[in-house]
Amino acid sequence: MLPVNEPTALPSLLIVEDEFLIANDLRRMLTKAGYRVAGIAGSVAEAKELLGNQQTDIVLLDIFLDGPETGIDLAQWLNRQAIPFVFLSANLTDSLLEAAKVTQPFGFLTKPFREKDVLSTLEIARYRHAHSEEAKLRQQQSIQIAVNNASINIQDREQFCLAIAEQINRFVPFSFLTFRISLPDDSSFYWLMLEKMGDNAFRRITLATLLPDEADTILPQKPDKEAPDPLGEQTGVFCGEAFERLCGQYVTVRASRDRFGVRSLALFPIPLKRNAVTTIMLSSTLADGFTDQDYQTVSLICPQIALTLDNLLAYEELDTRRQVKAIELAIANAFRSGVSMNTMLTQVAGSINELLPFDLLALYRTDEQRTSAVSTLSTVQKMNGRFEPLDVQSLPVYTTISPAAWAATLDSLQTWLAKPTLHVGFQFTDQAATNVLDGLFRKTLGLQSIMYVPVFVSDQPAASLILASKVPYAFTYRDLHTLQDISVQMALALDNVLAFERINQLSKRLEQEKTYLAEEIKTSYNFGEIIGQSAVMQAVFTNISQVAPTDATVLILGETGTGKELVARTVHTLSPRNGRPIVKINCAALPAQLIESELFGHERGSFTGATEKRIGKFELADSGTLFLDEIGELPLELQAKLLRAIQEKEIERIGGKGPIRIDVRIIAATNRNLQEEVAKGRFRSDLYYRLNVFPIVVPPLRERTDDIQPLALHFLRRISKKLGKPLTGIANDALRQILTYSWPGNIRELEHVLERAAILSRSTTLELAEPLRSAPSSDEPAFTEPRSDYVRPINETMRTAILAALAKSGGRIRGQGGAAELLHLKPTTLEARMKKLRISVPPKSTGS
């Protein structure tokens, strides 16, 4: 006997129909067929109330209902509650049919109803609903796999969020998705909000858009706070009163309601392996946008999201380590290249920017080899995606900063750059108000964030590495820790650079000394020894031999061209200081404004145009000899500083921070009568007595006629070798003229006369190019007076007068006997007229 199958219990029904007769006819028909009718509702509100009080399996729903809400609105709500329904309609248009399809009904019944059609439709709806639940389970399993496949290979946080949003939206529709990661151990926070567009695409909502009036105070990248609204302790679905309470507690939820019309949300915690607080928040503009079933469905894929996120964060850590190693390698390669500091920083900046995006990189250094705390600031800036060296002094705002304020600012950097520091947002703004450099960067470059770490060399702070950005909150403490790791490799590279710089400084100093020595060796009057057999020259030799072994100051006096410089070099060569160079400075060859810098040196930035540090002649001659040629031309205002340097044996650079001890022997030379200069107030008497310790008077050539012929023959041999002409002797007539000429230009004039004659000579015996004539006496007119009937142009007259004055003064413009004095003009006025008339001063010979 076959078993008897028990009849299957039919589902309960709710009829939503505002026409009583039609609703009552349906209830009679369904009750007769064995269905249990839970009730009849005439509106959407009444239907929701009945469905809330009792369980209902299927709803028969009229599309056209009286009241503010139609059957389409109720159908959307039923769909979210996973309650199957069948539409009832008398006249279904195409547009209405399309709107009804979106709600995913389980069938359609057209009025008037036939009993057979109603029962068949309900049977099909039951079957579809039962199989749709199984399909949903299969869909959930497939969506878990899809989430895993869609995100497992993603290595970018924003792309990861987009992939998660696309997958969740397939089975739980939403309006906004907010993703938040909080990693307290790394001081790292991440916040992202996505808005679903009409075509199921997503666009990012920035915090500035969500909170335009409050973004600066709760920005998630702010290093000393968490991401906005730590919702990690909140879970579940929030709508109605619960949603309003949440709006009262959290500013981002309240802003989502006020700006985007959000009325419900669901919060899902994402458990990670590390110490982290991570949540996904789904928001909807519907008051009941999410059901418990929706929450359970999304919760099923949270483990897959957590696993993928753990992998993503692990990859980020590995990638960060890889990038740090790449940066360290780039630093080592850049600093090994031996190029300028700005060029090296340009190469390093490109590597660091891949890990820590920024707009400006600077390296501040203090040169400990200098006697004062002089700072060096090398800076590179991002321009059109590429880094280029930046000269801070070229910025427009720099011109408003006084040199003293700028020097004080650079000196103060050593204090406030001594420890790792992060200034972002208002912290940077407050710092910029008190620091000239920060203010300069903020006003000129628009920078709003800065962080810096010290670079230690041999356990001593030798530099600071500075990163700055135009973004208000560009850096976090995690970035600061990364920069500290980078600074370790920077320290190793910088140690090598500083060592090479010290070697280069010593090499440059030796090279400078070598250059001075080479110039001295190659000078025109370096005979190897002084040529002179006359009694007056023997007296000079005796004086040289007596004073050379001492450290006494020597004052060499004599007419121009007598060889005073050669005497000075001989004194130095015979002195114990001959292992160091003799450094020469011509006090008449430089403008008054530059003599002080040449003598004492200057610091970088001490005056306009001082772009680098310069070592003066006193420092260069340390432990050696300083030869002050034409000392009588030294401006009166500098004579006091020279006197102090000689007396105290210390100098101070222009713009320097303190005195520098020196050990220099002074040899001075002049063709002036310094006693007369002192009497006329043009030379300080105390400086004269300080210089006139051991005077040596070099006689003019007319007083040592016995030396003229040996000198001429010496010059002849040297000129012959220089020109490549075989000159064997001097013609008798030429020699007679040479011996009887007064030689107002002394040895210098003798050499030039012989060289000109050698150039024009066509035989091996030298003949003078033209007879030697003495210069006209001072009472003779320098030029003949023009005819009375000829009027000379004023420029031509001025030109003739200036040339005559220059010829008489030996090409000298300033000082006693200079062209300006002869013409009764100021030196500056004469120079301006010479420039206008294109008159150049004949070059002075390097000899004395």
ZAMARGU-4260 file (C-alpha; in steps of 0.2 Angstrom, whole numbers, plus 5000, padded with zeros to 4 digits):
<rodrens>
0) 5000/5000/5000 | 5007/5017/4994 | 5010/5030/5008 | 4998/5044/5007 | 5007/5061/5005
5) 5001/5075/5017 | 4995/5090/5008 | 5007/5104/5007 | 5002/5119/5017 | 4997/5134/5006
10) 5006/5151/5010 | 4997/5166/5018 | 4992/5180/5007 | 4989/5199/5009 | 4978/5208/4997
15) 4982/5227/4994 | 4968/5234/4984 | 4958/5250/4987 | 4942/5244/4978 | 4933/5233/4991
20) 4922/5223/4979 | 4938/5217/4969 | 4947/5214/4985 | 4933/5204/4993 | 4930/5194/4977
25) 4949/5189/4978 | 4948/5184/4996 | 4933/5173/4992 | 4942/5165/4977 | 4958/5162/4987
30) 4949/5155/5003 | 4940/5143/4993 | 4956/5136/4985 | 4964/5134/5002 | 4975/5149/5004
35) 4975/5159/5021 | 4971/5177/5018 | 4980/5188/5031 | 4970/5203/5028 | 4965/5217/5015
40) 4974/5234/5015 | 4968/5249/5005 | 4984/5259/5006 | 5003/5258/5007 | 5004/5263/5025
45) 4990/5251/5030 | 4999/5237/5021 | 5016/5240/5030 | 5007/5240/5046 | 4999/5223/5043
50) 5015/5216/5037 | 5024/5222/5052 | 5012/5213/5064 | 5011/5196/5055 | 5021/5185/5044
55) 5015/5185/5026 | 5021/5174/5012 | 5014/5183/4996 | 5007/5200/4993 | 4994/5203/4979
60) 4997/5222/4975 | 4987/5234/4965 | 4998/5245/4955 | 4986/5260/4956 | 4982/5264/4974
65) 4975/5280/4981 | 4986/5291/4992 | 5003/5299/4991 | 5012/5282/4988 | 5007/5270/4974
70) 5009/5251/4972 | 5026/5254/4964 | 5033/5262/4980 | 5026/5247/4990 | 5034/5235/4978
75) 5051/5243/4980 | 5049/5241/4999 | 5043/5223/4998 | 5058/5219/4987 | 5070/5225/5000
80) 5061/5215/5013 | 5062/5200/5002 | 5043/5197/5001 | 5037/5191/4985 | 5022/5200/4977
85) 5011/5199/4961 | 5005/5215/4953 | 4986/5218/4950 | 4981/5230/4936 | 4967/5234/4925
90) 4976/5244/4911 | 4995/5242/4910 | 5003/5254/4899 | 5021/5252/4892 | 5029/5265/4903
95) 5020/5258/4919 | 5026/5240/4914 | 5044/5246/4913 | 5043/5254/4930 | 5035/5238/4937
100) 5048/5227/4930 | 5062/5236/4939 | 5054/5230/4956 | 5056/5212/4951 | 5038/5206/4953
105) 5033/5187/4953 | 5019/5189/4941 | 5005/5200/4934 | 4986/5198/4935 | 4974/5208/4924
110) 4957/5213/4930 | 4944/5206/4929 | 4951/5190/4936 | 4947/5173/4932 | 4949/5160/4946
115) 4960/5148/4935 | 4972/5163/4931 | 4974/5169/4949 | 4978/5151/4956 | 4990/5147/4942
120) 4999/5164/4944 | 5001/5161/4963 | 5007/5143/4960 | 5021/5150/4948 | 5025/5164/4961
125) 5027/5151/4975 | 5039/5141/4964 | 5049/5156/4958 | 5051/5162/4976 | 5057/5145/4983
130) 5070/5144/4969 | 5075/5162/4971 | 5080/5159/4989 | 5092/5145/4983 | 5098/5156/4969
135) 5102/5170/4982 | 5112/5158/4992 | 5122/5152/4976 | 5123/5171/4972 | 5131/5174/4989
140) 5144/5161/4986 | 5148/5167/4969 | 5149/5185/4975 | 5161/5179/4989 | 5172/5172/4975
145) 5169/5187/4964 | 5175/5199/4978 | 5190/5188/4981 | 5194/5188/4962 | 5191/5206/4959
150) 5202/5212/4973 | 5215/5199/4976 | 5227/5207/4963 | 5224/5225/4967 | 5238/5234/4975
155) 5230/5252/4977 | 5218/5256/4991 | 5206/5267/4980 | 5205/5253/4967 | 5202/5241/4980
160) 5187/5251/4987 | 5180/5253/4969 | 5181/5234/4967 | 5172/5231/4983 | 5159/5244/4979
165) 5155/5237/4962 | 5153/5219/4970 | 5142/5224/4984 | 5131/5235/4973 | 5127/5219/4963
170) 5116/5212/4977 | 5114/5226/4990 | 5110/5242/4981 | 5116/5258/4990 | 5119/5276/4987
175) 5136/5279/4996 | 5150/5268/5002 | 5163/5275/5015 | 5179/5265/5018 | 5190/5268/5033
180) 5206/5261/5039 | 5214/5266/5055 | 5232/5259/5059 | 5237/5267/5076 | 5254/5258/5077
185) 5259/5267/5061 | 5250/5283/5065 | 5242/5280/5048 | 5223/5283/5044 | 5214/5282/5027
190) 5196/5288/5023 | 5187/5286/5007 | 5169/5290/5001 | 5161/5284/4985 | 5145/5290/4977
195) 5135/5279/4965 | 5130/5288/4949 | 5116/5284/4938 | 5125/5271/4927 | 5131/5261/4942
200) 5148/5270/4941 | 5156/5278/4956 | 5165/5295/4960 | 5175/5300/4975 | 5168/5312/4987
205) 5182/5322/4996 | 5181/5327/5014 | 5182/5345/5009 | 5166/5342/4999 | 5157/5333/5013
210) 5163/5345/5026 | 5167/5362/5018 | 5167/5371/5034 | 5175/5359/5046 | 5188/5350/5035
215) 5203/5359/5042 | 5199/5353/5060 | 5195/5335/5057 | 5205/5330/5041 | 5209/5312/5042
220) 5227/5314/5036 | 5230/5325/5051 | 5244/5317/5060 | 5239/5319/5078 | 5221/5313/5077
225) 5212/5298/5070 | 5201/5298/5054 | 5185/5307/5056 | 5171/5299/5067 | 5179/5283/5074
230) 5163/5272/5070 | 5172/5256/5073 | 5162/5252/5089 | 5146/5254/5079 | 5138/5240/5069
235) 5121/5235/5062 | 5108/5244/5052 | 5103/5262/5057 | 5087/5270/5051 | 5073/5281/5058
240) 5077/5286/5076 | 5093/5276/5077 | 5099/5285/5062 | 5095/5302/5069 | 5104/5298/5086
245) 5119/5293/5075 | 5118/5310/5066 | 5119/5318/5083 | 5135/5309/5088 | 5145/5309/5071
250) 5148/5324/5060 | 5151/5314/5044 | 5134/5305/5046 | 5126/5322/5050 | 5134/5330/5034
255) 5129/5315/5023 | 5111/5317/5029 | 5111/5336/5026 | 5121/5337/5010 | 5116/5321/5001
260) 5099/5316/5009 | 5105/5300/5017 | 5092/5293/5028 | 5098/5276/5033 | 5115/5267/5034
265) 5123/5250/5038 | 5140/5248/5047 | 5151/5233/5044 | 5167/5230/5054 | 5182/5222/5045
270) 5193/5212/5057 | 5211/5213/5052 | 5226/5203/5059 | 5235/5218/5064 | 5230/5231/5077
275) 5217/5241/5066 | 5200/5248/5066 | 5192/5246/5049 | 5174/5248/5044 | 5163/5249/5028
280) 5148/5260/5029 | 5134/5259/5016 | 5122/5274/5015 | 5105/5275/5007 | 5094/5290/5003
285) 5079/5279/5007 | 5072/5278/5025 | 5073/5259/5025 | 5087/5257/5013 | 5094/5241/5021
290) 5086/5225/5028 | 5093/5212/5041 | 5095/5201/5026 | 5105/5214/5017 | 5116/5215/5032
295) 5119/5197/5034 | 5123/5196/5015 | 5136/5209/5016 | 5143/5201/5032 | 5146/5185/5023
300) 5159/5193/5012 | 5168/5204/5026 | 5180/5189/5029 | 5185/5190/5011 | 5187/5208/5011
305) 5198/5207/5027 | 5209/5194/5019 | 5212/5204/5004 | 5215/5220/5014 | 5228/5211/5025
310) 5237/5206/5009 | 5236/5224/5002 | 5243/5231/5018 | 5257/5218/5018 | 5261/5222/5000
315) 5261/5241/5005 | 5274/5237/5018 | 5285/5227/5007 | 5283/5240/4993 | 5288/5254/5006
320) 5303/5244/5011 | 5308/5241/4993 | 5306/5260/4989 | 5316/5265/5004 | 5330/5253/4998
325) 5328/5261/4980 | 5330/5278/4988 | 5345/5273/4998 | 5353/5267/4982 | 5348/5283/4972
330) 5356/5293/4986 | 5372/5283/4986 | 5373/5284/4967 | 5369/5303/4966 | 5382/5307/4980
335) 5395/5296/4971 | 5393/5306/4955 | 5403/5321/4962 | 5392/5334/4954 | 5385/5349/4963
340) 5374/5348/4978 | 5359/5354/4969 | 5361/5342/4955 | 5363/5328/4968 | 5347/5333/4977
345) 5338/5334/4960 | 5342/5315/4957 | 5337/5311/4975 | 5321/5320/4975 | 5314/5310/4960
350) 5316/5294/4970 | 5309/5300/4986 | 5294/5308/4977 | 5288/5291/4972 | 5286/5286/4990
355) 5282/5302/4998 | 5275/5315/4986 | 5281/5333/4989 | 5284/5349/4981 | 5301/5355/4988
360) 5316/5346/4995 | 5330/5355/5004 | 5346/5350/5013 | 5353/5362/5026 | 5371/5360/5031
365) 5383/5369/5044 | 5401/5370/5038 | 5411/5366/5054 | 5427/5370/5045 | 5423/5388/5045
370) 5427/5399/5060 | 5409/5406/5061 | 5393/5397/5059 | 5389/5398/5041 | 5375/5389/5034
375) 5372/5381/5017 | 5354/5378/5011 | 5353/5368/4995 | 5335/5367/4988 | 5326/5359/4973
380) 5308/5362/4968 | 5295/5352/4958 | 5291/5361/4942 | 5279/5353/4929 | 5282/5336/4937
385) 5301/5338/4937 | 5313/5343/4950 | 5324/5358/4947 | 5337/5368/4958 | 5329/5383/4966
390) 5339/5398/4971 | 5330/5405/4987 | 5339/5422/4984 | 5330/5423/4967 | 5313/5423/4975
395) 5304/5440/4974 | 5300/5440/4993 | 5319/5438/4997 | 5322/5455/4991 | 5311/5462/5006
400) 5322/5453/5019 | 5338/5462/5025 | 5354/5453/5024 | 5356/5453/5043 | 5338/5445/5045
405) 5342/5432/5032 | 5359/5428/5041 | 5350/5427/5058 | 5337/5415/5050 | 5349/5403/5043
410) 5359/5403/5059 | 5343/5399/5069 | 5339/5384/5058 | 5353/5375/5067 | 5342/5375/5083
415) 5324/5371/5076 | 5330/5358/5064 | 5339/5348/5077 | 5325/5335/5080 | 5312/5326/5069
420) 5297/5338/5067 | 5281/5338/5057 | 5271/5354/5054 | 5255/5353/5044 | 5240/5363/5042
425) 5238/5377/5055 | 5254/5371/5064 | 5264/5376/5048 | 5254/5392/5047 | 5259/5397/5065
430) 5277/5392/5063 | 5278/5402/5047 | 5272/5418/5056 | 5288/5417/5067 | 5301/5410/5055
435) 5307/5420/5040 | 5311/5404/5030 | 5294/5396/5032 | 5286/5413/5029 | 5296/5414/5013
440) 5291/5397/5007 | 5273/5399/5011 | 5270/5416/5003 | 5281/5413/4987 | 5279/5394/4984
445) 5262/5391/4992 | 5269/5377/5004 | 5257/5372/5018 | 5266/5356/5025 | 5284/5353/5030
450) 5293/5339/5039 | 5312/5338/5043 | 5324/5326/5051 | 5342/5329/5057 | 5356/5320/5048
455) 5370/5313/5059 | 5388/5311/5054 | 5399/5303/5067 | 5385/5305/5080 | 5385/5324/5077
460) 5371/5333/5068 | 5379/5339/5052 | 5363/5343/5041 | 5344/5342/5041 | 5333/5334/5027
465) 5318/5345/5023 | 5302/5340/5013 | 5288/5352/5010 | 5271/5351/5001 | 5258/5363/4995
470) 5245/5351/5002 | 5239/5356/5020 | 5240/5339/5027 | 5252/5330/5015 | 5262/5321/5028
475) 5259/5309/5043 | 5270/5303/5057 | 5273/5287/5047 | 5280/5297/5033 | 5291/5306/5046
480) 5298/5289/5052 | 5301/5284/5034 | 5311/5300/5031 | 5321/5296/5047 | 5326/5279/5039
485) 5331/5288/5023 | 5341/5300/5033 | 5353/5286/5039 | 5358/5283/5021 | 5359/5301/5018
490) 5371/5303/5033 | 5383/5290/5025 | 5383/5299/5008 | 5385/5316/5016 | 5399/5310/5027
495) 5409/5305/5011 | 5404/5322/5003 | 5410/5332/5018 | 5426/5322/5017 | 5429/5326/4999
500) 5424/5344/5002 | 5437/5346/5015 | 5450/5338/5004 | 5444/5349/4989 | 5446/5365/5001
505) 5463/5360/5005 | 5467/5356/4987 | 5460/5373/4981 | 5470/5382/4994 | 5486/5373/4988
510) 5480/5377/4970 | 5478/5395/4974 | 5495/5396/4983 | 5502/5387/4968 | 5494/5400/4956
515) 5501/5414/4966 | 5518/5407/4965 | 5517/5403/4947 | 5511/5421/4943 | 5525/5427/4953
520) 5538/5416/4944 | 5531/5421/4927 | 5530/5440/4931 | 5539/5451/4919 | 5553/5457/4932
525) 5557/5440/4940 | 5575/5439/4934 | 5579/5425/4946 | 5590/5437/4955 | 5592/5456/4955
530) 5604/5462/4942 | 5615/5476/4949 | 5633/5479/4952 | 5633/5498/4956 | 5637/5504/4974
535) 5619/5510/4977 | 5612/5492/4973 | 5625/5484/4984 | 5618/5495/4998 | 5601/5488/4994
540) 5607/5470/4994 | 5615/5473/5011 | 5598/5480/5018 | 5589/5465/5011 | 5601/5452/5019
545) 5599/5461/5036 | 5580/5462/5036 | 5575/5446/5027 | 5579/5433/5042 | 5568/5444/5053
550) 5549/5446/5054 | 5550/5465/5054 | 5539/5475/5043 | 5547/5482/5027 | 5543/5498/5018
555) 5550/5498/5000 | 5551/5516/4993 | 5556/5521/4975 | 5550/5528/4958 | 5538/5518/4947
560) 5547/5504/4938 | 5562/5503/4949 | 5558/5484/4954 | 5551/5487/4971 | 5541/5471/4969
565) 5556/5461/4965 | 5565/5467/4981 | 5549/5462/4991 | 5550/5444/4983 | 5569/5443/4987
570) 5565/5448/5005 | 5552/5434/5006 | 5563/5421/4998 | 5577/5424/5010 | 5566/5424/5025
575) 5560/5408/5036 | 5543/5410/5028 | 5549/5405/5011 | 5539/5389/5012 | 5523/5398/5011
580) 5518/5410/4997 | 5520/5428/4995 | 5503/5435/4991 | 5502/5452/4982 | 5488/5465/4982
585) 5489/5481/4972 | 5480/5494/4982 | 5478/5506/4967 | 5471/5492/4955 | 5454/5489/4963
590) 5440/5501/4967 | 5439/5507/4985 | 5423/5496/4988 | 5432/5480/4984 | 5449/5482/4992
595) 5442/5478/5009 | 5434/5462/5003 | 5450/5457/4994 | 5460/5461/5010 | 5449/5453/5023
600) 5437/5442/5013 | 5418/5441/5015 | 5404/5429/5020 | 5391/5423/5008 | 5376/5436/5008
605) 5386/5449/5017 | 5382/5462/5004 | 5373/5462/4987 | 5383/5451/4975 | 5391/5441/4988
610) 5385/5424/4982 | 5398/5414/4990 | 5411/5415/5004 | 5428/5423/4999 | 5444/5421/5008
615) 5454/5437/5009 | 5473/5440/5005 | 5477/5440/5024 | 5470/5423/5026 | 5478/5416/5010
620) 5495/5423/5016 | 5493/5416/5033 | 5511/5410/5039 | 5518/5418/5024 | 5521/5436/5017
625) 5508/5449/5011 | 5515/5462/4999 | 5504/5478/4999 | 5509/5487/4983 | 5505/5505/4980
630) 5501/5507/4999 | 5500/5526/4996 | 5484/5523/4986 | 5474/5515/5000 | 5458/5524/5005
635) 5459/5533/5021 | 5444/5524/5028 | 5453/5507/5026 | 5469/5512/5033 | 5462/5511/5051
640) 5457/5493/5048 | 5474/5489/5040 | 5482/5496/5055 | 5472/5485/5067 | 5476/5470/5057
645) 5494/5473/5058 | 5494/5478/5077 | 5482/5465/5083 | 5487/5451/5071 | 5468/5447/5068
650) 5455/5451/5055 | 5437/5450/5053 | 5428/5446/5037 | 5414/5457/5030 | 5398/5450/5037
655) 5409/5438/5049 | 5404/5433/5066 | 5420/5435/5075 | 5439/5439/5073 | 5451/5427/5064
660) 5469/5426/5070 | 5483/5428/5057 | 5502/5426/5056 | 5507/5437/5042 | 5523/5447/5038
665) 5519/5464/5030 | 5530/5471/5015 | 5523/5487/5008 | 5529/5497/4993 | 5525/5515/4986
670) 5531/5528/4974 | 5524/5542/4984 | 5532/5552/4998 | 5522/5546/5013 | 5529/5559/5024
675) 5521/5572/5013 | 5505/5562/5012 | 5504/5562/5031 | 5507/5581/5032 | 5493/5583/5020
680) 5481/5572/5029 | 5480/5559/5016 | 5489/5545/5025 | 5487/5540/5043 | 5503/5544/5053
685) 5501/5529/5065 | 5500/5518/5050 | 5515/5526/5042 | 5525/5523/5058 | 5519/5505/5059
690) 5525/5502/5041 | 5541/5512/5041 | 5550/5499/5053 | 5563/5495/5040 | 5563/5506/5025
695) 5572/5501/5009 | 5575/5514/4995 | 5577/5507/4978 | 5587/5519/4967 | 5581/5525/4950
700) 5590/5518/4935 | 5598/5535/4931 | 5607/5534/4948 | 5614/5516/4943 | 5621/5519/4926
705) 5633/5505/4929 | 5619/5493/4929 | 5611/5499/4913 | 5621/5488/4901 | 5620/5472/4911
710) 5601/5474/4912 | 5600/5478/4893 | 5609/5462/4889 | 5599/5452/4901 | 5583/5459/4893
715) 5590/5455/4875 | 5593/5437/4879 | 5576/5435/4886 | 5567/5444/4872 | 5577/5434/4859
720) 5570/5418/4866 | 5553/5425/4868 | 5552/5431/4850 | 5562/5417/4842 | 5574/5430/4835
725) 5593/5427/4835 | 5598/5444/4843 | 5617/5444/4847 | 5620/5462/4852 | 5616/5480/4853
730) 5622/5492/4840 | 5634/5505/4847 | 5623/5520/4843 | 5608/5512/4852 | 5619/5507/4867
735) 5625/5525/4868 | 5608/5532/4868 | 5603/5519/4881 | 5617/5524/4893 | 5614/5543/4891
740) 5595/5542/4893 | 5587/5548/4909 | 5575/5533/4910 | 5560/5541/4919 | 5551/5525/4918
745) 5566/5516/4925 | 5568/5497/4922 | 5550/5495/4915 | 5553/5508/4902 | 5570/5500/4897
750) 5562/5483/4894 | 5548/5490/4884 | 5560/5500/4873 | 5571/5485/4870 | 5556/5474/4866
755) 5549/5486/4854 | 5565/5487/4845 | 5567/5468/4844 | 5550/5466/4836 | 5555/5479/4823
760) 5573/5473/4821 | 5578/5465/4804 | 5595/5460/4809 | 5604/5451/4823 | 5611/5467/4830
765) 5597/5477/4839 | 5594/5495/4834 | 5582/5506/4842 | 5565/5509/4833 | 5566/5528/4836
770) 5578/5540/4845 | 5576/5541/4864 | 5570/5558/4869 | 5567/5565/4886 | 5549/5569/4891
775) 5545/5588/4890 | 5547/5597/4906 | 5531/5602/4916 | 5532/5620/4910 | 5531/5616/4892
780) 5514/5615/4884 | 5508/5597/4881 | 5500/5601/4864 | 5501/5616/4853 | 5488/5629/4853
785) 5476/5628/4838 | 5475/5642/4825 | 5463/5656/4830 | 5453/5654/4814 | 5449/5636/4819
790) 5436/5631/4832 | 5439/5613/4838 | 5424/5603/4843 | 5421/5602/4862 | 5422/5583/4863
795) 5438/5583/4853 | 5445/5597/4865 | 5440/5586/4880 | 5447/5571/4872 | 5464/5579/4869
800) 5465/5586/4887 | 5461/5570/4895 | 5474/5560/4885 | 5487/5573/4889 | 5483/5572/4907
805) 5483/5553/4907 | 5500/5553/4898 | 5507/5565/4911 | 5500/5555/4926 | 5506/5538/4919
810) 5489/5532/4916 | 5483/5535/4934 | 5466/5543/4937 | 5465/5545/4956 | 5477/5551/4969
815) 5490/5564/4970 | 5497/5568/4953 | 5482/5558/4945 | 5473/5564/4929 | 5458/5569/4939
820) 5469/5581/4950 | 5478/5588/4934 | 5461/5592/4926 | 5453/5598/4942 | 5439/5586/4941
825) 5432/5573/4952 | 5438/5555/4948 | 5420/5549/4945 | 5417/5564/4934 | 5432/5560/4924
830) 5428/5542/4922 | 5411/5546/4916 | 5418/5557/4903 | 5431/5545/4898 | 5417/5531/4896
835) 5407/5543/4885 | 5422/5548/4874 | 5427/5529/4874 | 5444/5532/4881 | 5452/5517/4890
840) 5466/5518/4903 | 5482/5510/4897 | 5485/5494/4907 | 5497/5495/4921 | 5512/5484/4921
845) 5513/5471/4936 | 5530/5477/4941 | 5534/5491/4953
</rodrens>
